[in-house]
């Protein structure tokens, strides 16, 4: 009982209470801010009243283009299994709550690499005029998606957020509170 009446104990207890409340507050309030920035990946960034297509939507479209190319490849016995698999994994990562942006980006890179290889093989195959035109359209669409992702406002929103908050003491408090800072899609 003497320990509880000690001024040193009271000061130490007050310090612990302040630190714990600061960590909890950081986790709740700063965590919400980080989540709001991460949500832009799925919701799109609004600039000057215009909402850009979210990166997640571009990636879903890319998976659709990949699936279309696989369908054409099957008609000519061109192996599209890798593209089909990579498309599946990218779609899964987009729909999974455990996927972070860097994981989604690595799945995107795998799909792009295998898509470029498949497009190259399809361009060398003897395709019907209709299918050759389809491959060109898909190729153009894939290039368009890559360009749109590169110009998406999401990455700039993340960079702006990090410029504003990724410095002392916020970054250390976030680390203590187990708050993950948003990541650029790169």
Secondary structure, 3 states (H helix, E strand, C coil): CHHHHCHHHHHHHHHHHHHHHHHHHHHHHHHHHHHHHHHHHHHCCEECCEECCCHHHHHHHHHHHHHHHHHHHHHCCCCCHHHHHHHHHHHHHHCCCCCCHHHHHHHHHHHHHHHHHHHHHHHHCCCCHHHHHHHHHHHHHHHHHHHHHHHCHHHHHHHHHHHHHCCCCHHHHHHHCCCCCCCCCC
